[in-house]
Amino acid sequence: MAQEARTRINENGRVVIPAPFRKALGMNIGDEVVLRLEDDEIRILTMKKRLDRARRLVRKYVKPGVSLADELIAERREAAKHE
């Protein structure tokens, strides 16, 4: 079920995200968020949620047990040998 709340935009263009919403989304003071304009709506995502989503998308194309970080490190070390 969707949660809904009403709030106002202040003179500086700021909007307060209600505490229950912040808690439900795991948002904390100082967290970086991404605002996205989509289908005439503003969507707010935490950077953590956005990174989690990106990791899930990438993981679909990587074989189980393969570490992309380890592959990158190995490639960089090999390139450094030839410099």
mmCIF file of the N, C-alpha and C atoms, coordinates in Angstrom:
data_MODEL
# 
_entry.id   MODEL 
# 
loop_
_atom_site.group_PDB 
_atom_site.id 
_atom_site.type_symbol 
_atom_site.label_atom_id 
_atom_site.label_alt_id 
_atom_site.label_comp_id 
_atom_site.label_asym_id 
_atom_site.label_entity_id 
_atom_site.label_seq_id 
_atom_site.pdbx_PDB_ins_code 
_atom_site.Cartn_x 
_atom_site.Cartn_y 
_atom_site.Cartn_z 
_atom_site.occupancy 
_atom_site.B_iso_or_equiv 
_atom_site.pdbx_formal_charge 
_atom_site.auth_seq_id 
_atom_site.auth_comp_id 
_atom_site.auth_asym_id 
_atom_site.auth_atom_id 
_atom_site.pdbx_PDB_model_num 
ATOM 1   N N  . MET A 1 1  ? 0.839  -1.177  0.000   1.00 0.00 ? 1  MET A N  1 
ATOM 2   C CA . MET A 1 1  ? 0.000  0.000   0.000   1.00 0.00 ? 1  MET A CA 1 
ATOM 3   C C  . MET A 1 1  ? 0.887  1.245   0.000   1.00 0.00 ? 1  MET A C  1 
ATOM 4   N N  . ALA A 1 2  ? 0.568  2.182   -0.821  1.00 0.00 ? 2  ALA A N  1 
ATOM 5   C CA . ALA A 1 2  ? 1.356  3.409   -0.945  1.00 0.00 ? 2  ALA A CA 1 
ATOM 6   C C  . ALA A 1 2  ? 1.116  4.314   0.257   1.00 0.00 ? 2  ALA A C  1 
ATOM 7   N N  . GLN A 1 3  ? 2.193  4.910   0.741   1.00 0.00 ? 3  GLN A N  1 
ATOM 8   C CA . GLN A 1 3  ? 2.072  5.903   1.805   1.00 0.00 ? 3  GLN A CA 1 
ATOM 9   C C  . GLN A 1 3  ? 1.988  7.271   1.158   1.00 0.00 ? 3  GLN A C  1 
ATOM 10  N N  . GLU A 1 4  ? 1.305  8.162   1.803   1.00 0.00 ? 4  GLU A N  1 
ATOM 11  C CA . GLU A 1 4  ? 1.143  9.502   1.261   1.00 0.00 ? 4  GLU A CA 1 
ATOM 12  C C  . GLU A 1 4  ? 1.195  10.511  2.397   1.00 0.00 ? 4  GLU A C  1 
ATOM 13  N N  . ALA A 1 5  ? 1.746  11.673  2.112   1.00 0.00 ? 5  ALA A N  1 
ATOM 14  C CA . ALA A 1 5  ? 1.802  12.764  3.084   1.00 0.00 ? 5  ALA A CA 1 
ATOM 15  C C  . ALA A 1 5  ? 1.747  14.072  2.325   1.00 0.00 ? 5  ALA A C  1 
ATOM 16  N N  . ARG A 1 6  ? 1.259  15.095  2.981   1.00 0.00 ? 6  ARG A N  1 
ATOM 17  C CA . ARG A 1 6  ? 1.238  16.430  2.386   1.00 0.00 ? 6  ARG A CA 1 
ATOM 18  C C  . ARG A 1 6  ? 2.265  17.304  3.079   1.00 0.00 ? 6  ARG A C  1 
ATOM 19  N N  . THR A 1 7  ? 2.920  18.126  2.290   1.00 0.00 ? 7  THR A N  1 
ATOM 20  C CA . THR A 1 7  ? 3.911  19.057  2.822   1.00 0.00 ? 7  THR A CA 1 
ATOM 21  C C  . THR A 1 7  ? 3.916  20.277  1.924   1.00 0.00 ? 7  THR A C  1 
ATOM 22  N N  . ARG A 1 8  ? 4.638  21.304  2.309   1.00 0.00 ? 8  ARG A N  1 
ATOM 23  C CA . ARG A 1 8  ? 4.705  22.525  1.507   1.00 0.00 ? 8  ARG A CA 1 
ATOM 24  C C  . ARG A 1 8  ? 6.141  22.810  1.109   1.00 0.00 ? 8  ARG A C  1 
ATOM 25  N N  . ILE A 1 9  ? 6.282  23.503  0.000   1.00 0.00 ? 9  ILE A N  1 
ATOM 26  C CA . ILE A 1 9  ? 7.589  23.963  -0.451  1.00 0.00 ? 9  ILE A CA 1 
ATOM 27  C C  . ILE A 1 9  ? 7.833  25.312  0.216   1.00 0.00 ? 9  ILE A C  1 
ATOM 28  N N  . ASN A 1 10 ? 8.981  25.472  0.899   1.00 0.00 ? 10 ASN A N  1 
ATOM 29  C CA . ASN A 1 10 ? 9.231  26.753  1.559   1.00 0.00 ? 10 ASN A CA 1 
ATOM 30  C C  . ASN A 1 10 ? 9.808  27.767  0.579   1.00 0.00 ? 10 ASN A C  1 
ATOM 31  N N  . GLU A 1 11 ? 10.111 28.962  1.076   1.00 0.00 ? 11 GLU A N  1 
ATOM 32  C CA . GLU A 1 11 ? 10.564 30.044  0.195   1.00 0.00 ? 11 GLU A CA 1 
ATOM 33  C C  . GLU A 1 11 ? 11.894 29.755  -0.488  1.00 0.00 ? 11 GLU A C  1 
ATOM 34  N N  . ASN A 1 12 ? 12.661 28.834  0.057   1.00 0.00 ? 12 ASN A N  1 
ATOM 35  C CA . ASN A 1 12 ? 13.940 28.461  -0.560  1.00 0.00 ? 12 ASN A CA 1 
ATOM 36  C C  . ASN A 1 12 ? 13.806 27.264  -1.491  1.00 0.00 ? 12 ASN A C  1 
ATOM 37  N N  . GLY A 1 13 ? 12.572 26.799  -1.701  1.00 0.00 ? 13 GLY A N  1 
ATOM 38  C CA . GLY A 1 13 ? 12.352 25.652  -2.574  1.00 0.00 ? 13 GLY A CA 1 
ATOM 39  C C  . GLY A 1 13 ? 12.578 24.324  -1.880  1.00 0.00 ? 13 GLY A C  1 
ATOM 40  N N  . ARG A 1 14 ? 12.670 24.346  -0.571  1.00 0.00 ? 14 ARG A N  1 
ATOM 41  C CA . ARG A 1 14 ? 12.930 23.120  0.189   1.00 0.00 ? 14 ARG A CA 1 
ATOM 42  C C  . ARG A 1 14 ? 11.635 22.413  0.557   1.00 0.00 ? 14 ARG A C  1 
ATOM 43  N N  . VAL A 1 15 ? 11.748 21.086  0.606   1.00 0.00 ? 15 VAL A N  1 
ATOM 44  C CA . VAL A 1 15 ? 10.634 20.236  1.019   1.00 0.00 ? 15 VAL A CA 1 
ATOM 45  C C  . VAL A 1 15 ? 11.150 19.320  2.124   1.00 0.00 ? 15 VAL A C  1 
ATOM 46  N N  . VAL A 1 16 ? 10.384 19.178  3.180   1.00 0.00 ? 16 VAL A N  1 
ATOM 47  C CA . VAL A 1 16 ? 10.764 18.281  4.266   1.00 0.00 ? 16 VAL A CA 1 
ATOM 48  C C  . VAL A 1 16 ? 10.207 16.892  3.960   1.00 0.00 ? 16 VAL A C  1 
ATOM 49  N N  . ILE A 1 17 ? 11.070 15.889  4.025   1.00 0.00 ? 17 ILE A N  1 
ATOM 50  C CA . ILE A 1 17 ? 10.635 14.503  3.870   1.00 0.00 ? 17 ILE A CA 1 
ATOM 51  C C  . ILE A 1 17 ? 10.228 14.029  5.259   1.00 0.00 ? 17 ILE A C  1 
ATOM 52  N N  . PRO A 1 18 ? 8.977  13.641  5.428   1.00 0.00 ? 18 PRO A N  1 
ATOM 53  C CA . PRO A 1 18 ? 8.514  13.240  6.758   1.00 0.00 ? 18 PRO A CA 1 
ATOM 54  C C  . PRO A 1 18 ? 9.342  12.095  7.342   1.00 0.00 ? 18 PRO A C  1 
ATOM 55  N N  . ALA A 1 19 ? 9.504  12.098  8.655   1.00 0.00 ? 19 ALA A N  1 
ATOM 56  C CA . ALA A 1 19 ? 10.330 11.104  9.346   1.00 0.00 ? 19 ALA A CA 1 
ATOM 57  C C  . ALA A 1 19 ? 9.931  9.660   9.028   1.00 0.00 ? 19 ALA A C  1 
ATOM 58  N N  . PRO A 1 20 ? 8.636  9.313   8.985   1.00 0.00 ? 20 PRO A N  1 
ATOM 59  C CA . PRO A 1 20 ? 8.302  7.917   8.664   1.00 0.00 ? 20 PRO A CA 1 
ATOM 60  C C  . PRO A 1 20 ? 8.788  7.500   7.269   1.00 0.00 ? 20 PRO A C  1 
ATOM 61  N N  . PHE A 1 21 ? 8.802  8.438   6.322   1.00 0.00 ? 21 PHE A N  1 
ATOM 62  C CA . PHE A 1 21 ? 9.289  8.142   4.972   1.00 0.00 ? 21 PHE A CA 1 
ATOM 63  C C  . PHE A 1 21 ? 10.793 7.924   5.006   1.00 0.00 ? 21 PHE A C  1 
ATOM 64  N N  . ARG A 1 22 ? 11.502 8.826   5.716   1.00 0.00 ? 22 ARG A N  1 
ATOM 65  C CA . ARG A 1 22 ? 12.961 8.697   5.823   1.00 0.00 ? 22 ARG A CA 1 
ATOM 66  C C  . ARG A 1 22 ? 13.329 7.373   6.480   1.00 0.00 ? 22 ARG A C  1 
ATOM 67  N N  . LYS A 1 23 ? 12.604 7.021   7.515   1.00 0.00 ? 23 LYS A N  1 
ATOM 68  C CA . LYS A 1 23 ? 12.873 5.769   8.226   1.00 0.00 ? 23 LYS A CA 1 
ATOM 69  C C  . LYS A 1 23 ? 12.618 4.569   7.315   1.00 0.00 ? 23 LYS A C  1 
ATOM 70  N N  . ALA A 1 24 ? 11.504 4.587   6.601   1.00 0.00 ? 24 ALA A N  1 
ATOM 71  C CA . ALA A 1 24 ? 11.153 3.470   5.715   1.00 0.00 ? 24 ALA A CA 1 
ATOM 72  C C  . ALA A 1 24 ? 12.187 3.294   4.599   1.00 0.00 ? 24 ALA A C  1 
ATOM 73  N N  . LEU A 1 25 ? 12.792 4.396   4.163   1.00 0.00 ? 25 LEU A N  1 
ATOM 74  C CA . LEU A 1 25 ? 13.773 4.347   3.083   1.00 0.00 ? 25 LEU A CA 1 
ATOM 75  C C  . LEU A 1 25 ? 15.209 4.249   3.584   1.00 0.00 ? 25 LEU A C  1 
ATOM 76  N N  . GLY A 1 26 ? 15.387 4.243   4.901   1.00 0.00 ? 26 GLY A N  1 
ATOM 77  C CA . GLY A 1 26 ? 16.729 4.147   5.456   1.00 0.00 ? 26 GLY A CA 1 
ATOM 78  C C  . GLY A 1 26 ? 17.550 5.398   5.245   1.00 0.00 ? 26 GLY A C  1 
ATOM 79  N N  . MET A 1 27 ? 16.886 6.548   5.165   1.00 0.00 ? 27 MET A N  1 
ATOM 80  C CA . MET A 1 27 ? 17.591 7.819   4.951   1.00 0.00 ? 27 MET A CA 1 
ATOM 81  C C  . MET A 1 27 ? 18.045 8.391   6.289   1.00 0.00 ? 27 MET A C  1 
ATOM 82  N N  . ASN A 1 28 ? 19.279 8.887   6.316   1.00 0.00 ? 28 ASN A N  1 
ATOM 83  C CA . ASN A 1 28 ? 19.828 9.494   7.519   1.00 0.00 ? 28 ASN A CA 1 
ATOM 84  C C  . ASN A 1 28 ? 20.342 10.892  7.200   1.00 0.00 ? 28 ASN A C  1 
ATOM 85  N N  . ILE A 1 29 ? 20.517 11.685  8.236   1.00 0.00 ? 29 ILE A N  1 
ATOM 86  C CA . ILE A 1 29 ? 21.038 13.041  8.073   1.00 0.00 ? 29 ILE A CA 1 
ATOM 87  C C  . ILE A 1 29 ? 22.385 12.968  7.366   1.00 0.00 ? 29 ILE A C  1 
ATOM 88  N N  . GLY A 1 30 ? 22.555 13.766  6.332   1.00 0.00 ? 30 GLY A N  1 
ATOM 89  C CA . GLY A 1 30 ? 23.806 13.820  5.590   1.00 0.00 ? 30 GLY A CA 1 
ATOM 90  C C  . GLY A 1 30 ? 23.885 12.850  4.423   1.00 0.00 ? 30 GLY A C  1 
ATOM 91  N N  . ASP A 1 31 ? 22.908 11.948  4.305   1.00 0.00 ? 31 ASP A N  1 
ATOM 92  C CA . ASP A 1 31 ? 22.920 11.017  3.172   1.00 0.00 ? 31 ASP A CA 1 
ATOM 93  C C  . ASP A 1 31 ? 22.751 11.779  1.869   1.00 0.00 ? 31 ASP A C  1 
ATOM 94  N N  . GLU A 1 32 ? 23.428 11.295  0.840   1.00 0.00 ? 32 GLU A N  1 
ATOM 95  C CA . GLU A 1 32 ? 23.283 11.880  -0.487  1.00 0.00 ? 32 GLU A CA 1 
ATOM 96  C C  . GLU A 1 32 ? 22.108 11.209  -1.179  1.00 0.00 ? 32 GLU A C  1 
ATOM 97  N N  . VAL A 1 33 ? 21.270 12.019  -1.798  1.00 0.00 ? 33 VAL A N  1 
ATOM 98  C CA . VAL A 1 33 ? 20.121 11.480  -2.529  1.00 0.00 ? 33 VAL A CA 1 
ATOM 99  C C  . VAL A 1 33 ? 20.161 11.958  -3.977  1.00 0.00 ? 33 VAL A C  1 
ATOM 100 N N  . VAL A 1 34 ? 19.443 11.229  -4.821  1.00 0.00 ? 34 VAL A N  1 
ATOM 101 C CA . VAL A 1 34 ? 19.327 11.567  -6.230  1.00 0.00 ? 34 VAL A CA 1 
ATOM 102 C C  . VAL A 1 34 ? 17.868 11.904  -6.490  1.00 0.00 ? 34 VAL A C  1 
ATOM 103 N N  . LEU A 1 35 ? 17.633 13.052  -7.113  1.00 0.00 ? 35 LEU A N  1 
ATOM 104 C CA . LEU A 1 35 ? 16.285 13.437  -7.521  1.00 0.00 ? 35 LEU A CA 1 
ATOM 105 C C  . LEU A 1 35 ? 16.145 13.124  -8.996  1.00 0.00 ? 35 LEU A C  1 
ATOM 106 N N  . ARG A 1 36 ? 15.036 12.511  -9.348  1.00 0.00 ? 36 ARG A N  1 
ATOM 107 C CA . ARG A 1 36 ? 14.825 12.129  -10.745 1.00 0.00 ? 36 ARG A CA 1 
ATOM 108 C C  . ARG A 1 36 ? 13.427 12.566  -11.165 1.00 0.00 ? 36 ARG A C  1 
ATOM 109 N N  . LEU A 1 37 ? 13.350 13.285  -12.275 1.00 0.00 ? 37 LEU A N  1 
ATOM 110 C CA . LEU A 1 37 ? 12.068 13.695  -12.827 1.00 0.00 ? 37 LEU A CA 1 
ATOM 111 C C  . LEU A 1 37 ? 11.640 12.632  -13.827 1.00 0.00 ? 37 LEU A C  1 
ATOM 112 N N  . GLU A 1 38 ? 10.532 11.957  -13.518 1.00 0.00 ? 38 GLU A N  1 
ATOM 113 C CA . GLU A 1 38 ? 10.078 10.840  -14.344 1.00 0.00 ? 38 GLU A CA 1 
ATOM 114 C C  . GLU A 1 38 ? 8.555  10.804  -14.354 1.00 0.00 ? 38 GLU A C  1 
ATOM 115 N N  . ASP A 1 39 ? 7.980  10.786  -15.536 1.00 0.00 ? 39 ASP A N  1 
ATOM 116 C CA . ASP A 1 39 ? 6.522  10.715  -15.679 1.00 0.00 ? 39 ASP A CA 1 
ATOM 117 C C  . ASP A 1 39 ? 5.821  11.815  -14.865 1.00 0.00 ? 39 ASP A C  1 
ATOM 118 N N  . ASP A 1 40 ? 6.329  13.039  -14.954 1.00 0.00 ? 40 ASP A N  1 
ATOM 119 C CA . ASP A 1 40 ? 5.768  14.183  -14.234 1.00 0.00 ? 40 ASP A CA 1 
ATOM 120 C C  . ASP A 1 40 ? 5.763  14.001  -12.718 1.00 0.00 ? 40 ASP A C  1 
ATOM 121 N N  . GLU A 1 41 ? 6.702  13.199  -12.206 1.00 0.00 ? 41 GLU A N  1 
ATOM 122 C CA . GLU A 1 41 ? 6.858  12.995  -10.769 1.00 0.00 ? 41 GLU A CA 1 
ATOM 123 C C  . GLU A 1 41 ? 8.327  13.161  -10.402 1.00 0.00 ? 41 GLU A C  1 
ATOM 124 N N  . ILE A 1 42 ? 8.556  13.580  -9.170  1.00 0.00 ? 42 ILE A N  1 
ATOM 125 C CA . ILE A 1 42 ? 9.919  13.626  -8.649  1.00 0.00 ? 42 ILE A CA 1 
ATOM 126 C C  . ILE A 1 42 ? 10.120 12.362  -7.820  1.00 0.00 ? 42 ILE A C  1 
ATOM 127 N N  . ARG A 1 43 ? 11.146 11.618  -8.160  1.00 0.00 ? 43 ARG A N  1 
ATOM 128 C CA . ARG A 1 43 ? 11.480 10.416  -7.402  1.00 0.00 ? 43 ARG A CA 1 
ATOM 129 C C  . ARG A 1 43 ? 12.771 10.676  -6.652  1.00 0.00 ? 43 ARG A C  1 
ATOM 130 N N  . ILE A 1 44 ? 12.810 10.274  -5.411  1.00 0.00 ? 44 ILE A N  1 
ATOM 131 C CA . ILE A 1 44 ? 13.985 10.484  -4.566  1.00 0.00 ? 44 ILE A CA 1 
ATOM 132 C C  . ILE A 1 44 ? 14.554 9.121   -4.210  1.00 0.00 ? 44 ILE A C  1 
ATOM 133 N N  . LEU A 1 45 ? 15.821 8.919   -4.532  1.00 0.00 ? 45 LEU A N  1 
ATOM 134 C CA . LEU A 1 45 ? 16.499 7.672   -4.219  1.00 0.00 ? 45 LEU A CA 1 
ATOM 135 C C  . LEU A 1 45 ? 17.757 7.989   -3.419  1.00 0.00 ? 45 LEU A C  1 
ATOM 136 N N  . THR A 1 46 ? 18.062 7.148   -2.469  1.00 0.00 ? 46 THR A N  1 
ATOM 137 C CA . THR A 1 46 ? 19.347 7.303   -1.796  1.00 0.00 ? 46 THR A CA 1 
ATOM 138 C C  . THR A 1 46 ? 20.415 6.754   -2.729  1.00 0.00 ? 46 THR A C  1 
ATOM 139 N N  . MET A 1 47 ? 21.634 7.226   -2.564  1.00 0.00 ? 47 MET A N  1 
ATOM 140 C CA . MET A 1 47 ? 22.732 6.713   -3.385  1.00 0.00 ? 47 MET A CA 1 
ATOM 141 C C  . MET A 1 47 ? 22.920 5.220   -3.122  1.00 0.00 ? 47 MET A C  1 
ATOM 142 N N  . LYS A 1 48 ? 22.701 4.781   -1.874  1.00 0.00 ? 48 LYS A N  1 
ATOM 143 C CA . LYS A 1 48 ? 22.839 3.363   -1.555  1.00 0.00 ? 48 LYS A CA 1 
ATOM 144 C C  . LYS A 1 48 ? 21.849 2.539   -2.364  1.00 0.00 ? 48 LYS A C  1 
ATOM 145 N N  . LYS A 1 49 ? 20.591 2.968   -2.412  1.00 0.00 ? 49 LYS A N  1 
ATOM 146 C CA . LYS A 1 49 ? 19.580 2.233   -3.175  1.00 0.00 ? 49 LYS A CA 1 
ATOM 147 C C  . LYS A 1 49 ? 19.909 2.251   -4.663  1.00 0.00 ? 49 LYS A C  1 
ATOM 148 N N  . ARG A 1 50 ? 20.405 3.381   -5.147  1.00 0.00 ? 50 ARG A N  1 
ATOM 149 C CA . ARG A 1 50 ? 20.750 3.475   -6.562  1.00 0.00 ? 50 ARG A CA 1 
ATOM 150 C C  . ARG A 1 50 ? 21.912 2.545   -6.911  1.00 0.00 ? 50 ARG A C  1 
ATOM 151 N N  . LEU A 1 51 ? 22.920 2.491   -6.036  1.00 0.00 ? 51 LEU A N  1 
ATOM 152 C CA . LEU A 1 51 ? 24.044 1.582   -6.254  1.00 0.00 ? 51 LEU A CA 1 
ATOM 153 C C  . LEU A 1 51 ? 23.596 0.125   -6.175  1.00 0.00 ? 51 LEU A C  1 
ATOM 154 N N  . ASP A 1 52 ? 22.718 -0.187  -5.214  1.00 0.00 ? 52 ASP A N  1 
ATOM 155 C CA . ASP A 1 52 ? 22.188 -1.551  -5.109  1.00 0.00 ? 52 ASP A CA 1 
ATOM 156 C C  . ASP A 1 52 ? 21.477 -1.950  -6.397  1.00 0.00 ? 52 ASP A C  1 
ATOM 157 N N  . ARG A 1 53 ? 20.689 -1.038  -6.948  1.00 0.00 ? 53 ARG A N  1 
ATOM 158 C CA . ARG A 1 53 ? 19.964 -1.309  -8.195  1.00 0.00 ? 53 ARG A CA 1 
ATOM 159 C C  . ARG A 1 53 ? 20.951 -1.543  -9.347  1.00 0.00 ? 53 ARG A C  1 
ATOM 160 N N  . ALA A 1 54 ? 21.983 -0.714  -9.426  1.00 0.00 ? 54 ALA A N  1 
ATOM 161 C CA . ALA A 1 54 ? 22.987 -0.869  -10.490 1.00 0.00 ? 54 ALA A CA 1 
ATOM 162 C C  . ALA A 1 54 ? 23.714 -2.205  -10.352 1.00 0.00 ? 54 ALA A C  1 
ATOM 163 N N  . ARG A 1 55 ? 24.046 -2.585  -9.114  1.00 0.00 ? 55 ARG A N  1 
ATOM 164 C CA . ARG A 1 55 ? 24.726 -3.863  -8.897  1.00 0.00 ? 55 ARG A CA 1 
ATOM 165 C C  . ARG A 1 55 ? 23.855 -5.039  -9.322  1.00 0.00 ? 55 ARG A C  1 
ATOM 166 N N  . ARG A 1 56 ? 22.565 -4.971  -9.020  1.00 0.00 ? 56 ARG A N  1 
ATOM 167 C CA . ARG A 1 56 ? 21.654 -6.043  -9.438  1.00 0.00 ? 56 ARG A CA 1 
ATOM 168 C C  . ARG A 1 56 ? 21.591 -6.152  -10.955 1.00 0.00 ? 56 ARG A C  1 
ATOM 169 N N  . LEU A 1 57 ? 21.553 -5.003  -11.630 1.00 0.00 ? 57 LEU A N  1 
ATOM 170 C CA . LEU A 1 57 ? 21.509 -5.018  -13.092 1.00 0.00 ? 57 LEU A CA 1 
ATOM 171 C C  . LEU A 1 57 ? 22.777 -5.604  -13.688 1.00 0.00 ? 57 LEU A C  1 
ATOM 172 N N  . VAL A 1 58 ? 23.928 -5.208  -13.168 1.00 0.00 ? 58 VAL A N  1 
ATOM 173 C CA . VAL A 1 58 ? 25.210 -5.698  -13.683 1.00 0.00 ? 58 VAL A CA 1 
ATOM 174 C C  . VAL A 1 58 ? 25.366 -7.183  -13.378 1.00 0.00 ? 58 VAL A C  1 
ATOM 175 N N  . ARG A 1 59 ? 24.949 -7.598  -12.197 1.00 0.00 ? 59 ARG A N  1 
ATOM 176 C CA . ARG A 1 59 ? 25.121 -8.990  -11.768 1.00 0.00 ? 59 ARG A CA 1 
ATOM 177 C C  . ARG A 1 59 ? 24.439 -9.962  -12.735 1.00 0.00 ? 59 ARG A C  1 
ATOM 178 N N  . LYS A 1 60 ? 23.394 -9.537  -13.438 1.00 0.00 ? 60 LYS A N  1 
ATOM 179 C CA . LYS A 1 60 ? 22.709 -10.389 -14.416 1.00 0.00 ? 60 LYS A CA 1 
ATOM 180 C C  . LYS A 1 60 ? 23.652 -10.841 -15.528 1.00 0.00 ? 60 LYS A C  1 
ATOM 181 N N  . TYR A 1 61 ? 24.676 -10.049 -15.810 1.00 0.00 ? 61 TYR A N  1 
ATOM 182 C CA . TYR A 1 61 ? 25.566 -10.299 -16.942 1.00 0.00 ? 61 TYR A CA 1 
ATOM 183 C C  . TYR A 1 61 ? 26.926 -10.853 -16.532 1.00 0.00 ? 61 TYR A C  1 
ATOM 184 N N  . VAL A 1 62 ? 27.110 -11.099 -15.237 1.00 0.00 ? 62 VAL A N  1 
ATOM 185 C CA . VAL A 1 62 ? 28.391 -11.600 -14.742 1.00 0.00 ? 62 VAL A CA 1 
ATOM 186 C C  . VAL A 1 62 ? 28.176 -13.019 -14.213 1.00 0.00 ? 62 VAL A C  1 
ATOM 187 N N  . LYS A 1 63 ? 29.059 -13.925 -14.625 1.00 0.00 ? 63 LYS A N  1 
ATOM 188 C CA . LYS A 1 63 ? 28.947 -15.313 -14.195 1.00 0.00 ? 63 LYS A CA 1 
ATOM 189 C C  . LYS A 1 63 ? 29.146 -15.420 -12.684 1.00 0.00 ? 63 LYS A C  1 
ATOM 190 N N  . PRO A 1 64 ? 28.443 -16.343 -12.031 1.00 0.00 ? 64 PRO A N  1 
ATOM 191 C CA . PRO A 1 64 ? 28.630 -16.542 -10.584 1.00 0.00 ? 64 PRO A CA 1 
ATOM 192 C C  . PRO A 1 64 ? 30.091 -16.854 -10.267 1.00 0.00 ? 64 PRO A C  1 
ATOM 193 N N  . GLY A 1 65 ? 30.587 -16.279 -9.194  1.00 0.00 ? 65 GLY A N  1 
ATOM 194 C CA . GLY A 1 65 ? 31.959 -16.523 -8.768  1.00 0.00 ? 65 GLY A CA 1 
ATOM 195 C C  . GLY A 1 65 ? 32.987 -15.621 -9.423  1.00 0.00 ? 65 GLY A C  1 
ATOM 196 N N  . VAL A 1 66 ? 32.567 -14.811 -10.400 1.00 0.00 ? 66 VAL A N  1 
ATOM 197 C CA . VAL A 1 66 ? 33.483 -13.904 -11.079 1.00 0.00 ? 66 VAL A CA 1 
ATOM 198 C C  . VAL A 1 66 ? 33.487 -12.563 -10.349 1.00 0.00 ? 66 VAL A C  1 
ATOM 199 N N  . SER A 1 67 ? 34.680 -12.056 -10.079 1.00 0.00 ? 67 SER A N  1 
ATOM 200 C CA . SER A 1 67 ? 34.812 -10.752 -9.438  1.00 0.00 ? 67 SER A CA 1 
ATOM 201 C C  . SER A 1 67 ? 35.310 -9.748  -10.469 1.00 0.00 ? 67 SER A C  1 
ATOM 202 N N  . LEU A 1 68 ? 34.458 -8.792  -10.811 1.00 0.00 ? 68 LEU A N  1 
ATOM 203 C CA . LEU A 1 68 ? 34.871 -7.774  -11.776 1.00 0.00 ? 68 LEU A CA 1 
ATOM 204 C C  . LEU A 1 68 ? 36.015 -6.922  -11.215 1.00 0.00 ? 68 LEU A C  1 
ATOM 205 N N  . ALA A 1 69 ? 36.002 -6.703  -9.912  1.00 0.00 ? 69 ALA A N  1 
ATOM 206 C CA . ALA A 1 69 ? 37.078 -5.922  -9.286  1.00 0.00 ? 69 ALA A CA 1 
ATOM 207 C C  . ALA A 1 69 ? 38.415 -6.652  -9.438  1.00 0.00 ? 69 ALA A C  1 
ATOM 208 N N  . ASP A 1 70 ? 38.409 -7.963  -9.177  1.00 0.00 ? 70 ASP A N  1 
ATOM 209 C CA . ASP A 1 70 ? 39.646 -8.733  -9.319  1.00 0.00 ? 70 ASP A CA 1 
ATOM 210 C C  . ASP A 1 70 ? 40.136 -8.734  -10.768 1.00 0.00 ? 70 ASP A C  1 
ATOM 211 N N  . GLU A 1 71 ? 39.207 -8.847  -11.716 1.00 0.00 ? 71 GLU A N  1 
ATOM 212 C CA . GLU A 1 71 ? 39.593 -8.808  -13.135 1.00 0.00 ? 71 GLU A CA 1 
ATOM 213 C C  . GLU A 1 71 ? 40.207 -7.463  -13.501 1.00 0.00 ? 71 GLU A C  1 
ATOM 214 N N  . LEU A 1 72 ? 39.627 -6.391  -13.012 1.00 0.00 ? 72 LEU A N  1 
ATOM 215 C CA . LEU A 1 72 ? 40.150 -5.053  -13.300 1.00 0.00 ? 72 LEU A CA 1 
ATOM 216 C C  . LEU A 1 72 ? 41.539 -4.873  -12.708 1.00 0.00 ? 72 LEU A C  1 
ATOM 217 N N  . ILE A 1 73 ? 41.716 -5.308  -11.468 1.00 0.00 ? 73 ILE A N  1 
ATOM 218 C CA . ILE A 1 73 ? 43.031 -5.193  -10.824 1.00 0.00 ? 73 ILE A CA 1 
ATOM 219 C C  . ILE A 1 73 ? 44.082 -5.976  -11.615 1.00 0.00 ? 73 ILE A C  1 
ATOM 220 N N  . ALA A 1 74 ? 43.730 -7.181  -12.032 1.00 0.00 ? 74 ALA A N  1 
ATOM 221 C CA . ALA A 1 74 ? 44.672 -8.004  -12.803 1.00 0.00 ? 74 ALA A CA 1 
ATOM 222 C C  . ALA A 1 74 ? 45.026 -7.323  -14.124 1.00 0.00 ? 74 ALA A C  1 
ATOM 223 N N  . GLU A 1 75 ? 44.033 -6.746  -14.800 1.00 0.00 ? 75 GLU A N  1 
ATOM 224 C CA . GLU A 1 75 ? 44.290 -6.031  -16.062 1.00 0.00 ? 75 GLU A CA 1 
ATOM 225 C C  . GLU A 1 75 ? 45.211 -4.840  -15.842 1.00 0.00 ? 75 GLU A C  1 
ATOM 226 N N  . ARG A 1 76 ? 44.970 -4.085  -14.773 1.00 0.00 ? 76 ARG A N  1 
ATOM 227 C CA . ARG A 1 76 ? 45.805 -2.913  -14.485 1.00 0.00 ? 76 ARG A CA 1 
ATOM 228 C C  . ARG A 1 76 ? 47.239 -3.322  -14.161 1.00 0.00 ? 76 ARG A C  1 
ATOM 229 N N  . ARG A 1 77 ? 47.396 -4.402  -13.403 1.00 0.00 ? 77 ARG A N  1 
ATOM 230 C CA . ARG A 1 77 ? 48.744 -4.861  -13.083 1.00 0.00 ? 77 ARG A CA 1 
ATOM 231 C C  . ARG A 1 77 ? 49.499 -5.314  -14.331 1.00 0.00 ? 77 ARG A C  1 
ATOM 232 N N  . GLU A 1 78 ? 48.785 -5.986  -15.210 1.00 0.00 ? 78 GLU A N  1 
ATOM 233 C CA . GLU A 1 78 ? 49.395 -6.446  -16.465 1.00 0.00 ? 78 GLU A CA 1 
ATOM 234 C C  . GLU A 1 78 ? 49.798 -5.238  -17.329 1.00 0.00 ? 78 GLU A C  1 
ATOM 235 N N  . ALA A 1 79 ? 48.931 -4.242  -17.393 1.00 0.00 ? 79 ALA A N  1 
ATOM 236 C CA . ALA A 1 79 ? 49.242 -3.028  -18.164 1.00 0.00 ? 79 ALA A CA 1 
ATOM 237 C C  . ALA A 1 79 ? 50.433 -2.291  -17.565 1.00 0.00 ? 79 ALA A C  1 
ATOM 238 N N  . ALA A 1 80 ? 50.524 -2.273  -16.228 1.00 0.00 ? 80 ALA A N  1 
ATOM 239 C CA . ALA A 1 80 ? 51.626 -1.578  -15.567 1.00 0.00 ? 80 ALA A CA 1 
ATOM 240 C C  . ALA A 1 80 ? 52.966 -2.246  -15.857 1.00 0.00 ? 80 ALA A C  1 
ATOM 241 N N  . LYS A 1 81 ? 52.966 -3.559  -16.046 1.00 0.00 ? 81 LYS A N  1 
ATOM 242 C CA . LYS A 1 81 ? 54.209 -4.287  -16.371 1.00 0.00 ? 81 LYS A CA 1 
ATOM 243 C C  . LYS A 1 81 ? 54.787 -3.820  -17.709 1.00 0.00 ? 81 LYS A C  1 
ATOM 244 N N  . HIS A 1 82 ? 53.905 -3.401  -18.622 1.00 0.00 ? 82 HIS A N  1 
ATOM 245 C CA . HIS A 1 82 ? 54.334 -3.026  -19.981 1.00 0.00 ? 82 HIS A CA 1 
ATOM 246 C C  . HIS A 1 82 ? 54.591 -1.532  -20.137 1.00 0.00 ? 82 HIS A C  1 
ATOM 247 N N  . GLU A 1 83 ? 54.525 -0.807  -19.050 1.00 0.00 ? 83 GLU A N  1 
ATOM 248 C CA . GLU A 1 83 ? 54.777 0.644   -19.137 1.00 0.00 ? 83 GLU A CA 1 
ATOM 249 C C  . GLU A 1 83 ? 56.226 0.966   -19.000 1.00 0.00 ? 83 GLU A C  1 
# 
